[in-house]
Amino acid sequence: MVEGSMTQGAGQGPEVERTATVRDFRVPAYVHETGPYAQSTHPGDVAPPAEEAYPDGYTPTQRDLPVINRGDTVQVTVDPASVPAPQPATGQGPLYVVGDVHGYLDELVAALQEQGLLDAAGQWCAGTARLWFLGDFTDRGPDGIGVIDLVMRLSAEAAAAGGYCKALMGNHELLLLGAKRFGDTPVNSGAGTATFQAAWLLNGGQKTDMDRLQDHHLQWMARLDAVEEVDGHLLLHSDTTAYLDYGRSIEEVNDTVRETITRNDADEVWDLFRKFTKRFSFRDEGGADAVRSLLDTYGGTRVVHGHSPIPYLLGEVGSEEGEDDGGPVVTGPHVYADGLAIAMDGGVTMAGKLLVQQLPLDA
């Protein structure tokens, strides 16, 4: 069956396996502090026992992916000689996409500079270039709010230069919105009672981000599109067919997602978050058919997504005990599913690479 699909004629896709969780998870000490980010002293108590049955796909009451310690934020020096020349100020510029950032602001700036999109001062210098972020700006890394501030600023700078910088809704944007709006309000997770607050903490929520989160950040996130088609590329955050549940056109999907967030119903937003957190629909047998179901519905010739780190798609992640100290080796995007899908999450949270890529890619 198509994963979680409620839309008739959406096509066939693979069943999605739930990502294994990290053993011996300990709730951070600040869970028990008071502050604007918490409404209860025990937000971590809602995770159901491991032996309970879960629905297909990832269950947000369990940790999504192992968080591998990578030390302090890496400072990257960019060789000015390797930076491409600025783009001309007239005509439609080249198209770039950015994978999951997860709070790694320094790595993001360095990657954008390496592609010639930012100058040495961190300002937009790419003229009419078009830049799309595929979602997941916060959580796990040190400065998610700094990442959002940068993307918002670049949107204005790029527009003034005749280009644009735009962003899509990731599951971690939904998670942060839910944690801020609903806190410890119980929701029906499909596997027992859960809360956004507990899921946010379990999946890398940072107290420093919540403390700095302001109304304009929330408004910006709530207005993000979920799907777009650009130059034959169907851009979305998650490698899932769950988008088919929300409409038969790109406009309908985006309108439905925004309306769901605007209604401010905790259970509805949780269901949206749960579906956008599913993964691996395009990876295994039947994956190409799952991609085609999206392309046939929404248009485009290739899906470009983030969400599932390339090392997980390739099965190259080390064990939880950390015997492999080298970390995953990611050199660029991963093309798979009969060449119909491009994965852009380089696994920056596990010492991989934050990817910024010009499209189109060769097959």
C-alpha positions as CSV (number, residue, x, y, z in Angstrom):
1,M,0.0,0.0,0.0
2,V,1.0,3.6,-0.4
3,E,2.4,4.7,2.9
4,G,-0.4,6.4,4.9
5,S,-2.3,7.4,1.8
6,M,-5.9,8.5,2.0
7,T,-6.0,9.6,-1.6
8,Q,-7.5,7.2,-4.3
9,G,-5.4,6.5,-7.3
10,A,-2.2,7.8,-5.7
11,G,-0.1,4.9,-6.8
12,Q,1.7,2.2,-5.0
13,G,4.6,2.6,-2.6
14,P,6.7,0.5,-0.2
15,E,5.9,-0.1,3.4
16,V,8.2,2.1,5.5
17,E,10.2,0.7,8.4
18,R,10.4,2.5,11.7
19,T,13.9,3.8,12.4
20,A,15.6,2.0,15.3
21,T,15.9,4.1,18.4
22,V,19.0,4.8,20.5
23,R,19.3,2.7,23.7
24,D,19.8,4.3,27.1
25,F,18.2,7.6,26.2
26,R,18.4,10.1,29.1
27,V,16.1,13.1,29.4
28,P,18.2,16.3,29.5
29,A,18.5,18.0,32.9
30,Y,16.7,21.1,31.7
31,V,13.4,19.1,31.2
32,H,12.7,19.8,34.8
33,E,13.4,23.5,34.7
34,T,10.6,26.0,34.4
35,G,10.4,28.5,31.6
36,P,8.4,29.6,28.5
37,Y,9.4,26.4,26.8
38,A,7.7,24.0,29.3
39,Q,4.4,23.7,30.9
40,S,5.0,20.5,32.8
41,T,7.8,19.1,35.0
42,H,7.7,15.7,33.4
43,P,7.5,16.1,29.6
44,G,9.6,13.0,29.0
45,D,7.2,10.6,30.8
46,V,4.9,10.1,27.8
47,A,7.0,7.8,25.6
48,P,5.2,4.4,25.4
49,P,7.0,1.2,26.2
50,A,9.2,-0.3,23.4
51,E,7.2,-3.5,23.3
52,E,3.9,-1.7,22.2
53,A,2.8,-2.0,18.6
54,Y,3.4,1.1,16.5
55,P,1.9,2.1,13.2
56,D,4.0,1.9,10.1
57,G,6.7,4.5,9.7
58,Y,8.4,6.5,12.3
59,T,6.7,7.0,15.7
60,P,7.4,10.5,17.0
61,T,7.3,9.3,20.6
62,Q,10.6,7.6,20.0
63,R,13.8,9.2,18.9
64,D,13.9,9.6,15.2
65,L,17.6,9.0,14.4
66,P,20.6,8.4,16.6
67,V,22.3,11.7,17.7
68,I,26.0,11.2,17.2
69,N,28.2,13.5,19.2
70,R,30.4,15.6,16.9
71,G,31.9,18.1,19.3
72,D,31.8,21.8,18.9
73,T,30.6,23.5,15.8
74,V,33.2,23.1,13.0
75,Q,34.7,26.3,11.7
76,V,35.3,26.0,8.0
77,T,37.6,28.3,6.1
78,V,36.7,28.8,2.4
79,D,39.4,29.4,-0.1
80,P,38.4,32.6,-2.0
81,A,40.0,31.2,-5.2
82,S,37.5,28.3,-5.2
83,V,34.5,30.6,-5.0
84,P,32.6,30.8,-8.3
85,A,32.2,34.3,-9.9
86,P,29.0,36.2,-8.9
87,Q,26.0,35.6,-11.1
88,P,24.9,38.4,-13.5
89,A,22.2,40.7,-12.3
90,T,19.7,40.1,-15.1
91,G,17.7,37.0,-16.3
92,Q,16.8,33.9,-14.3
93,G,19.7,32.6,-12.4
94,P,20.8,29.0,-11.6
95,L,18.8,26.9,-9.2
96,Y,20.4,25.6,-5.9
97,V,18.9,23.4,-3.1
98,V,20.1,23.0,0.5
99,G,19.6,19.9,2.6
100,D,18.8,19.7,6.3
101,V,20.7,22.3,8.4
102,H,19.6,21.4,11.9
103,G,21.2,24.4,13.6
104,Y,24.6,24.1,12.1
105,L,24.9,27.8,11.1
106,D,28.7,27.9,10.6
107,E,28.6,24.9,8.2
108,L,25.7,26.5,6.3
109,V,27.5,29.8,5.8
110,A,30.6,28.0,4.6
111,A,28.7,25.8,2.2
112,L,26.8,28.8,0.7
113,Q,30.1,30.7,0.4
114,E,31.7,27.7,-1.4
115,Q,28.9,27.8,-4.0
116,G,29.4,31.6,-4.5
117,L,26.0,32.5,-3.0
118,L,27.4,34.5,-0.1
119,D,30.3,36.8,0.1
120,A,33.0,36.9,2.8
121,A,30.7,39.0,5.0
122,G,27.9,36.5,4.7
123,Q,25.8,38.7,2.4
124,W,23.9,37.5,-0.7
125,C,26.2,38.0,-3.7
126,A,24.6,35.6,-6.2
127,G,22.4,38.1,-8.1
128,T,19.5,36.4,-9.8
129,A,20.3,32.9,-8.4
130,R,17.4,30.9,-7.0
131,L,17.9,29.1,-3.7
132,W,15.6,26.6,-2.0
133,F,16.0,25.2,1.5
134,L,14.3,21.8,1.9
135,G,13.4,22.3,5.6
136,D,14.6,21.2,9.1
137,F,16.4,24.4,10.3
138,T,16.5,23.7,14.0
139,D,17.0,20.9,16.6
140,R,20.1,18.8,17.2
141,G,22.6,21.5,16.3
142,P,23.7,24.6,18.2
143,D,22.0,27.6,16.6
144,G,18.7,26.8,14.9
145,I,17.3,30.3,15.5
146,G,20.4,31.7,13.9
147,V,19.8,29.6,10.8
148,I,16.2,30.8,10.6
149,D,17.4,34.4,10.9
150,L,19.9,33.9,8.2
151,V,17.4,32.4,5.8
152,M,14.9,35.2,6.4
153,R,17.6,37.8,5.8
154,L,18.8,36.1,2.6
155,S,15.2,36.1,1.3
156,A,15.1,39.8,1.4
157,E,18.7,40.3,0.0
158,A,18.1,37.8,-2.8
159,A,14.8,39.4,-3.8
160,A,16.4,42.9,-3.9
161,A,19.1,41.5,-6.3
162,G,16.5,39.9,-8.6
163,G,16.8,36.3,-7.3
164,Y,15.1,34.5,-4.5
165,C,15.7,32.5,-1.4
166,K,12.8,30.3,-0.4
167,A,12.2,27.5,2.1
168,L,10.0,24.4,2.6
169,M,8.3,23.1,5.7
170,G,10.2,20.2,7.4
171,N,9.0,18.0,10.1
172,H,11.2,19.8,12.7
173,E,9.4,23.1,11.9
174,L,6.1,21.4,12.7
175,L,7.7,19.9,15.8
176,L,9.0,23.3,17.1
177,L,5.7,25.0,16.3
178,G,3.9,22.3,18.2
179,A,6.2,22.4,21.2
180,K,5.8,26.1,21.5
181,R,2.0,26.2,20.9
182,F,0.9,23.0,22.7
183,G,3.6,22.2,25.1
184,D,2.5,19.3,27.3
185,T,-1.1,19.1,25.9
186,P,-1.7,15.4,25.4
187,V,-2.3,14.3,21.8
188,N,-3.4,11.0,20.4
189,S,-0.2,9.6,18.8
190,G,-1.7,6.3,17.6
191,A,0.5,4.5,20.1
192,G,-0.8,6.0,23.3
193,T,-0.7,9.5,24.8
194,A,2.1,11.8,23.7
195,T,3.0,15.5,23.8
196,F,4.8,17.8,21.4
197,Q,7.1,18.9,24.2
198,A,8.3,15.4,24.9
199,A,8.8,14.6,21.2
200,W,10.7,17.8,20.7
201,L,13.1,17.1,23.5
202,L,13.5,13.5,22.4
203,N,14.4,14.6,18.9
204,G,17.1,17.1,19.6
205,G,15.1,20.2,20.8
206,Q,17.5,22.9,22.1
207,K,16.6,25.1,25.1
208,T,18.6,27.9,23.6
209,D,16.4,27.8,20.4
210,M,13.2,27.8,22.4
211,D,14.4,30.7,24.6
212,R,15.1,32.8,21.5
213,L,12.0,31.8,19.5
214,Q,9.9,34.9,18.7
215,D,6.5,35.5,17.1
216,H,8.0,36.5,13.8
217,H,9.9,33.1,13.6
218,L,6.7,31.3,14.4
219,Q,4.7,33.2,11.7
220,W,7.4,32.6,9.1
221,M,7.5,28.8,9.8
222,A,3.7,28.5,9.8
223,R,3.5,30.1,6.3
224,L,6.1,27.8,4.7
225,D,5.0,25.7,1.7
226,A,5.3,21.9,1.9
227,V,5.8,21.1,-1.8
228,E,7.0,23.1,-4.9
229,E,8.0,22.2,-8.5
230,V,10.9,24.1,-10.0
231,D,12.5,23.4,-13.4
232,G,11.1,19.9,-13.4
233,H,12.3,19.2,-9.9
234,L,9.6,18.3,-7.3
235,L,10.9,19.7,-4.1
236,L,9.8,18.4,-0.7
237,H,11.3,17.7,2.7
238,S,10.4,14.1,3.4
239,D,10.9,11.0,1.4
240,T,7.3,9.9,1.9
241,T,4.1,9.5,-0.1
242,A,2.1,11.1,2.8
243,Y,1.9,14.3,0.9
244,L,-0.8,12.6,-1.2
245,D,-3.1,12.6,1.8
246,Y,-3.3,16.4,1.7
247,G,-4.3,17.1,-1.9
248,R,-4.1,16.3,-5.6
249,S,-2.2,19.4,-6.6
250,I,0.7,21.3,-5.1
251,E,-1.5,24.3,-4.4
252,E,-4.0,22.1,-2.6
253,V,-1.3,20.4,-0.5
254,N,0.2,23.7,0.6
255,D,-3.2,25.2,1.4
256,T,-4.3,22.2,3.4
257,V,-1.1,22.2,5.4
258,R,-1.4,25.9,6.2
259,E,-5.1,25.6,7.1
260,T,-4.2,22.7,9.4
261,I,-1.6,24.8,11.2
262,T,-3.9,27.8,11.4
263,R,-6.8,25.8,13.0
264,N,-4.4,25.2,15.9
265,D,-5.8,21.8,16.8
266,A,-3.1,19.8,18.6
267,D,-4.3,16.4,17.3
268,E,-4.5,17.7,13.7
269,V,-1.0,19.2,13.9
270,W,0.4,16.1,15.5
271,D,-1.1,13.9,12.7
272,L,0.5,16.2,10.1
273,F,3.9,16.1,12.0
274,R,3.7,12.3,12.3
275,K,3.0,11.8,8.5
276,F,5.8,14.2,7.5
277,T,8.2,12.3,9.8
278,K,7.8,9.0,7.8
279,R,10.8,8.1,5.7
280,F,12.4,5.6,3.3
281,S,9.4,5.4,0.9
282,F,11.7,5.6,-2.1
283,R,14.6,3.5,-0.9
284,D,13.7,-0.2,-1.2
285,E,11.8,-2.4,-3.7
286,G,8.9,-0.4,-5.1
287,G,10.6,2.9,-4.3
288,A,10.7,4.1,-7.9
289,D,6.9,3.5,-8.1
290,A,6.4,5.5,-4.9
291,V,8.3,8.4,-6.5
292,R,6.3,8.1,-9.7
293,S,3.1,8.4,-7.7
294,L,4.2,11.8,-6.5
295,L,5.5,12.9,-9.9
296,D,2.3,11.7,-11.7
297,T,0.2,13.7,-9.2
298,Y,2.2,16.9,-8.8
299,G,4.4,17.1,-11.9
300,G,8.1,17.2,-12.4
301,T,10.6,14.5,-13.6
302,R,12.6,14.1,-10.3
303,V,11.9,14.4,-6.6
304,V,14.5,16.3,-4.6
305,H,14.2,15.7,-0.8
306,G,15.9,16.0,2.5
307,H,14.9,14.3,5.8
308,S,16.6,10.9,5.6
309,P,20.4,11.2,5.9
310,I,22.2,9.8,3.0
311,P,24.3,7.5,5.2
312,Y,21.0,5.8,6.4
313,L,19.8,5.5,2.8
314,L,23.1,3.8,2.0
315,G,23.3,1.7,5.2
316,E,26.7,3.3,6.0
317,V,26.1,4.4,9.6
318,G,28.2,3.0,12.4
319,S,27.0,1.3,15.5
320,E,25.6,3.1,18.6
321,E,28.6,2.1,20.6
322,G,30.7,4.4,18.4
323,E,33.4,2.0,17.2
324,D,33.5,3.9,13.9
325,D,35.1,7.2,14.9
326,G,35.5,8.4,11.3
327,G,31.8,9.2,10.7
328,P,30.0,8.7,7.5
329,V,31.6,9.8,4.2
330,V,29.3,12.0,2.2
331,T,30.6,13.7,-0.9
332,G,27.4,14.9,-2.5
333,P,23.7,14.2,-3.2
334,H,22.5,10.6,-3.6
335,V,20.6,9.7,-6.8
336,Y,18.5,6.6,-6.4
337,A,15.1,5.0,-7.1
338,D,15.9,4.5,-10.8
339,G,17.3,8.0,-11.0
340,L,14.0,9.5,-10.0
341,A,15.0,10.7,-6.5
342,I,17.8,13.0,-5.2
343,A,18.5,12.9,-1.5
344,M,20.1,16.1,-0.1
345,D,20.5,15.4,3.7
346,G,24.2,14.8,4.0
347,G,24.0,13.9,7.7
348,V,25.5,17.1,9.2
349,T,24.2,16.0,12.6
350,M,26.4,12.9,12.5
351,A,29.6,14.5,11.2
352,G,28.5,14.2,7.6
353,K,28.3,17.1,5.2
354,L,25.8,20.0,4.9
355,L,24.9,19.9,1.2
356,V,24.3,22.9,-1.1
357,Q,23.9,21.7,-4.7
358,Q,23.2,23.4,-8.0
359,L,20.5,21.7,-10.1
360,P,20.1,19.9,-12.5
361,L,22.2,16.9,-11.6
362,D,23.5,14.4,-14.2
363,A,21.8,11.1,-13.9
